[in-house]
Structures are given as structure tokens and as C-alpha cells.
Amino acid sequence: MTGSAPVLRPVASALSTGTRNPRDLWPEHARRLYDHLMALYGEDDPLPTLAASWIAHQRSDNTRRSYARGFRVFEEYAREHGTHPVAVKFTLADGFRLWLETTPQWQRVKGGRPGEMTRTGKPYSDASRANSLSAASSFFRFLDKVSDDGVKNPFDAVQRPYIDPDFSSTPGYTEQEWAKLLVTARDAHRVAAYRKRTYALLLVLYTCCLRIDALLNARIEHLGYDRGHHVLRVKVKGGGRAKKPIPPAAWDALQDYLASRDAESAWLFCTASGGKLDEPAVWRTLQSIAERAGLPRRGPHGTKVDAITHALAKPDARPDKVQRWADHRDSRTTQRYNKRKELLDDSPGYSLAADVAGALAQRTD
């Protein structure tokens, strides 16, 4: 593999100096990426330390997870083309863009050995391609900061997919469908032992308008009481913190779940052994419940979209209050959800179709 970037070795070595190793403070996704790269490149290569330090440098857990996933795709591409990731130039970087458009994604082999994967999935989506390109570009910007001589970012001139902020491929649920999903979680979850946890998680997620990563990072100590309201203190997108009021129905479900737990845990939502519940587990659970409820399969990320859309559809809705509840700094972000509502339920096409249908019926008579 060419271009092991010896100029960056002193930077990586400097991270290990001092009385305390900075690696001890790395968050989960930085440690995982470090272990993954160490198995591929070994201790003599600076890449594992530099990449993990870059991930640890990111402000939010969601960004760290997203960038670590995107960087793995880029690293695999560079390695397969015989080039060290740090030594990638513009031509290969632009080739990565084209490679993402046609390359099938990894999928588990049905009936295969545990962990056995094959590239037989669909090509990467626009969002996935944009994430991988953004991650690679962010990594090179980080290298430019930590290198005394500077590092040119080969992704500066690489075109990225356009992501329409008003479009989401995630199927939306109506309020009635949400009620059906909650009842299914409470009464018909395939694993009875997890019904209270799943019901409470969904109810808090929906009625508090939370991102799934914010809720899964919440701890028991973050519950509180303020001016007549049960509240949950969470870290929101961008690194800020918010105090979210928990409605009575969600609070009762949460207390019922906490009282039923066998394992002692500091996490608000935990596994059976007391560990932190992770997003893949929640994703699988919600898809299973949606299928049992006869609804489109989906993960937890559309929950906040539904909550905002439903809140904006109320007759007495105030967009400024919904914006604060959704933790949006910019009102235009909230209005994008409102536009989504107008483009569906309030589409003028429905009234046009009704008039046409009436006229056609008269002609038939």
C-alpha cells in the first residue's frame, strides 16, 4: 500500500505522551474505529490513532457514529485500490464518488456463518454517499489542523449528491397509526418481557419530540421535577442541553417500566443485563412491532418527524412553540415539516380529483 504518510507519525505519537493517555478518554465510536483500523494497519501506522482522534474531536455522538461509518467505507475503497487513505489524491477521491454510485452495499449472508457478509445489496443511497464523502473530507480537514506542514484536502472539489431537505424516504405515520403502534408495543410485543420498555420508550420518544440518540444517552439522574412538571434533561443536536417536560401518560409508562426492571442500571433505557440500549436493537424492535401492527416497517428516526408534523396539524398549533419543543434553532427547519404536512394531507390535488370524479359521474348518468 502506497503513501503511509510518515509526516503525520509525529502527530500520532504526540497523542500518547504525557501522564495520561488521551485514548482513555475516547468515546465509544472512536475506540471502535481505532480497534478496526489497528487490525488492518498495525501499531506502526499512524492512521488508527489519527482517525480515532478525529472521531473523538466531533461534538455530538450522532456525528461521531455517522462519520465513523462513512470513513470505514472510504478506507475500504482506498485499501482496495492499493492506496493508504491519507495518501489519496483528487483523482482517486473523485473515483470514490463514482464508485459509491454503483457499488452494492454489504449484506449478511442468509444461512451463512455469523458475521458473514457479501456485497449484494442495493447501491448506496444519496444520503449514504453524501455521508461517506463528508466524512472523508472532514478527516482531511482534521489532518490539515494537526499537521505542521498542512495537508491538502482531495475532497474539496469532489461533487456531492444533492440532498433535498424537504424529502424523506421514511414512511410517515398518522396519529391513528401511532396509536396502533403504541398499543401493539404495549400489548402484543413478541417478547412479553420487553413490552413495558418498548412502550415507554416509544411514548417518551414521541411525546417529548426527541432524537433516538438523545433518549438512549439519557440516564436515571437526568430525570427531575421543575415547576409542576416531570422533566428529562437531554443533550440535543449541536451540543446544547434541553429540559423536556414528560406528559403524564408517558411518565406513568416510564415509571411502570423502571419499577419492573430486574437489572440495576444508570441508563434510563437499558438491556436485560443493565447495559446501554443501542440504536440497532431499537431499530429491530420497531420494525418488528410495525410489522405486527400491519404498518410500514421503519426505524426510530422518523418519530420526531411524525411528532412535529402532528403537532403542527393541530387547530391551535403555534409554530414558534413547536419550534422550541423540537429544539430547532431555525424556524425554517420546523417549517419544512409543516410543508411536508401541506404537501400530503392538504394537497389541492384531492379537491381537484373530487370535482373531476363528480363531473365524470354525471356524464355517466
C-alpha positions in Angstrom: 0.0 0.0 0.0 1.5 3.3 -1.1 1.9 6.6 0.8 1.9 5.8 4.5 2.2 9.5 5.3 5.3 9.4 7.6 5.0 13.2 8.1 2.0 12.5 10.3 3.7 10.0 12.5 5.0 12.6 15.0 1.4 13.9 15.4 0.1 10.5 16.2 2.9 9.8 18.6 2.4 13.1 20.4 -1.1 11.9 21.3 0.3 9.2 23.5 2.7 11.4 25.5 2.0 12.8 28.9 1.0 11.3 32.2 -2.4 10.2 30.9 -3.0 8.6 27.5 -5.8 10.6 25.6 -7.0 7.2 24.3 -8.5 6.6 27.7 -10.9 9.5 27.1 -12.0 8.5 23.7 -15.8 8.0 23.2 -17.2 4.6 22.1 -17.2 5.2 18.3 -13.6 6.5 18.4 -12.4 3.3 20.2 -14.3 1.1 17.8 -12.8 2.7 14.8 -9.4 2.5 16.4 -9.7 -1.2 17.0 -11.0 -1.8 13.5 -8.1 0.1 11.9 -5.5 -1.4 14.2 -6.4 -4.9 13.0 -5.8 -3.7 9.4 -2.8 -1.4 9.7 -1.0 -2.4 13.0 0.7 -0.3 15.6 3.4 1.2 13.3 0.9 3.1 11.2 -0.5 6.5 12.4 -3.9 6.0 10.7 -5.7 4.2 13.6 -4.7 6.9 16.1 -5.4 9.8 13.8 -8.8 8.6 12.6 -9.9 7.8 16.2 -8.7 11.2 17.4 -10.6 12.8 14.6 -13.8 11.0 15.6 -13.3 11.9 19.2 -12.9 15.5 18.1 -16.5 15.6 16.8 -19.0 17.4 19.1 -22.0 15.0 19.0 -22.4 11.3 19.4 -24.6 11.2 16.3 -21.8 12.9 14.2 -19.2 10.5 15.6 -21.3 7.5 14.7 -22.1 8.8 11.2 -18.6 9.8 10.4 -17.1 6.6 11.7 -19.5 4.6 9.5 -18.7 6.7 6.4 -15.0 6.6 7.0 -15.0 2.8 7.0 -16.5 2.9 3.5 -13.8 5.3 2.3 -11.0 3.4 4.0 -12.1 0.1 2.3 -12.2 1.8 -1.1 -8.7 3.3 -0.7 -7.2 0.0 0.6 -8.8 -2.0 -2.3 -7.2 0.5 -4.7 -3.7 0.0 -3.1 -3.5 3.4 -1.6 -3.1 4.5 2.0 -6.2 6.6 3.0 -4.0 9.5 4.0 -2.3 9.5 0.6 -5.5 9.7 -1.5 -5.4 12.5 -4.2 -8.2 14.2 -6.1 -8.4 11.7 -8.9 -8.9 8.7 -6.6 -11.2 10.8 -4.3 -13.4 11.6 -7.3 -13.3 8.0 -8.3 -14.7 7.2 -4.8 -17.7 9.3 -5.7 -18.4 7.3 -8.8 -17.7 4.0 -7.0 -20.4 4.8 -4.4 -23.0 5.3 -7.2 -22.7 1.7 -8.5 -21.2 -0.5 -5.7 -23.6 -2.8 -3.9 -23.7 -2.5 -0.1 -22.7 -5.2 2.3 -25.4 -7.6 3.4 -25.5 -10.6 5.7 -25.4 -14.0 4.0 -28.6 -15.8 4.7 -27.9 -19.1 6.2 -24.2 -18.2 6.4 -21.8 -18.1 9.3 -22.3 -15.4 11.9 -20.9 -12.2 10.6 -20.5 -13.5 7.1 -21.2 -10.6 4.6 -21.4 -10.2 0.9 -21.8 -7.2 -1.4 -25.3 -8.0 -2.9 -27.3 -5.1 -1.5 -28.6 -2.0 -3.3 -26.1 0.7 -4.3 -25.5 3.4 -1.7 -28.3 5.9 -1.4 -27.8 9.7 -1.9 -27.7 10.2 1.8 -25.2 7.4 2.4 -22.9 8.7 -0.4 -23.1 12.2 0.9 -22.2 10.9 4.4 -19.1 9.0 3.2 -17.9 11.9 1.2 -18.5 14.3 4.0 -16.7 12.0 6.5 -13.6 11.7 4.2 -13.5 15.4 3.7 -13.8 16.1 7.4 -11.0 13.7 8.1 -8.6 15.5 5.8 -9.6 18.9 7.3 -8.6 17.4 10.7 -5.3 16.2 9.3 -4.6 19.7 8.0 -5.2 21.1 11.5 -2.8 18.6 13.3 -0.1 18.6 10.7 2.7 21.2 10.9 3.1 21.2 7.1 -0.6 21.1 6.2 -2.5 18.5 4.3 -4.4 19.3 1.1 -8.0 18.0 1.2 -8.6 16.0 -2.0 -12.3 16.1 -1.5 -12.6 19.9 -1.7 -13.5 19.8 -5.4 -15.5 16.5 -5.3 -19.1 17.0 -6.1 -21.6 15.6 -3.6 -25.2 14.4 -4.1 -27.9 17.0 -3.6 -30.0 16.1 -0.6 -33.4 17.7 -0.7 -34.1 18.9 2.9 -37.9 18.6 2.2 -37.8 15.0 1.2 -37.7 11.9 3.4 -37.9 8.3 2.2 -39.0 7.3 5.7 -42.8 6.5 5.7 -44.8 8.8 7.9 -47.5 7.6 10.3 -50.8 9.3 11.0 -51.8 9.9 14.6 -54.2 6.9 14.4 -51.3 4.7 13.1 -49.1 5.9 16.0 -51.9 4.9 18.5 -52.0 1.5 16.8 -48.2 1.2 17.0 -48.2 2.1 20.7 -51.0 -0.4 21.6 -49.1 -3.1 19.7 -45.9 -2.3 21.7 -47.8 -2.4 25.0 -50.0 -5.5 24.4 -48.6 -7.6 21.6 -44.8 -7.3 21.5 -43.4 -10.7 20.5 -41.2 -10.7 23.7 -43.5 -10.0 26.6 -40.6 -9.2 28.9 -39.8 -6.2 26.7 -43.3 -4.7 26.4 -43.1 -2.2 29.1 -39.7 -1.0 28.0 -40.7 -0.6 24.3 -44.0 1.1 25.2 -42.3 3.6 27.5 -39.5 4.3 25.0 -41.9 4.9 22.1 -44.2 7.1 24.2 -41.4 9.3 25.6 -39.7 9.5 22.2 -42.9 10.7 20.5 -44.4 13.0 23.2 -41.1 14.6 24.1 -40.1 15.1 20.4 -36.6 13.5 20.9 -34.0 12.1 18.6 -33.3 8.4 19.4 -29.6 9.1 20.3 -30.6 11.7 22.8 -33.0 9.4 24.6 -30.6 6.4 24.6 -27.9 8.6 26.1 -30.2 9.7 29.0 -29.6 8.4 32.5 -31.8 8.0 35.5 -30.1 11.0 37.1 -31.4 13.2 34.2 -35.0 12.8 35.4 -36.3 15.7 37.5 -39.1 17.9 38.6 -39.5 21.6 37.7 -42.4 23.9 38.4 -45.0 21.2 38.4 -43.6 19.2 35.5 -41.7 15.9 35.4 -38.8 16.6 33.1 -35.9 14.9 31.4 -32.6 16.7 30.7 -31.2 15.7 27.4 -28.3 16.7 25.1 -29.7 17.9 21.8 -28.2 18.2 18.3 -25.4 20.8 18.2 -24.2 20.0 21.7 -26.8 22.0 23.7 -29.0 20.8 26.5 -32.7 20.9 26.9 -35.2 20.2 29.7 -38.1 18.3 28.2 -41.4 18.0 30.0 -42.7 14.5 30.1 -46.5 14.3 29.7 -48.4 12.2 32.4 -49.2 9.2 30.1 -45.5 8.9 29.2 -44.4 9.5 32.7 -46.7 6.7 34.0 -45.4 4.3 31.3 -41.8 5.2 32.2 -42.3 4.6 35.9 -44.0 1.3 35.2 -41.1 0.2 33.2 -38.5 1.4 35.7 -40.3 -0.4 38.5 -40.3 -3.7 36.5 -36.6 -3.7 35.7 -34.6 -6.5 37.3 -31.1 -5.1 36.5 -29.7 -2.1 38.2 -28.6 0.4 35.7 -27.8 4.1 35.4 -29.2 4.2 31.9 -32.8 5.3 31.5 -33.4 2.6 29.0 -31.1 -0.5 29.3 -30.7 -4.0 28.2 -31.7 -7.0 30.3 -28.2 -7.1 31.8 -28.2 -3.4 32.6 -26.1 -2.2 29.7 -26.9 0.7 27.5 -29.6 0.0 24.9 -28.3 0.7 21.4 -29.9 2.0 18.2 -29.7 -1.2 16.2 -31.6 -3.0 18.9 -34.3 -0.3 18.9 -34.4 -0.4 15.1 -35.0 -4.1 15.0 -37.7 -3.8 17.7 -39.6 -1.1 15.9 -39.5 -2.9 12.6 -40.9 -6.0 14.3 -43.7 -4.1 16.1 -44.6 -2.2 12.9 -44.9 -5.5 11.1 -47.1 -6.9 13.8 -49.3 -3.8 13.7 -49.7 -4.1 9.9 -47.8 -0.8 9.3 -44.9 0.0 7.0 -41.6 -1.1 8.6 -39.4 1.8 9.8 -36.8 2.7 12.3 -36.8 5.3 15.1 -35.5 8.3 13.2 -38.9 9.1 11.7 -40.5 9.5 15.1 -39.5 13.1 15.6 -40.7 14.0 12.0 -44.1 12.5 12.9 -44.3 14.3 16.2 -43.6 17.7 14.7 -45.9 17.1 11.8 -48.8 16.0 14.1 -48.2 19.0 16.4 -48.3 21.5 13.5 -51.5 20.0 12.3 -53.4 20.8 15.5 -56.0 23.6 15.0 -54.4 25.7 17.7 -50.8 25.0 16.7 -48.3 27.8 17.2 -45.1 27.2 15.0 -43.0 29.1 17.5 -43.9 26.8 20.3 -43.4 23.7 18.1 -40.0 25.1 17.1 -38.9 25.3 20.7 -40.3 21.9 21.6 -38.5 20.4 18.6 -35.2 22.1 19.7 -34.8 23.8 16.3 -32.7 26.9 16.2 -34.1 28.0 12.8 -37.8 28.3 12.2 -37.2 27.2 8.6 -36.3 23.7 9.8 -39.7 23.5 11.6 -41.5 24.8 8.5 -40.0 22.1 6.4 -42.0 19.6 8.5 -45.1 21.9 8.0 -44.6 21.9 4.3 -44.4 18.1 4.3 -47.8 18.1 6.0 -49.3 20.5 3.4 -47.9 18.5 0.5 -49.7 15.4 1.7 -53.0 15.8 3.6 -53.7 19.4 2.3 -52.7 18.7 -1.3 -55.1 20.7 -3.7 -55.0 17.6 -5.9 -57.5 15.9 -3.7 -60.2 18.6 -4.2 -59.4 18.7 -8.0 -59.8 14.9 -8.2 -63.1 15.0 -6.3 -64.5 17.6 -8.7 -63.3 15.6 -11.8 -64.8 12.4 -10.3 -68.1 14.2 -9.7 -68.2 15.5 -13.3 -67.4 12.1 -14.7 -70.1 10.5 -12.6 -72.7 13.0 -14.0 -71.7 12.2 -17.6 -72.0 8.5 -16.9 -75.6 9.1 -15.6 
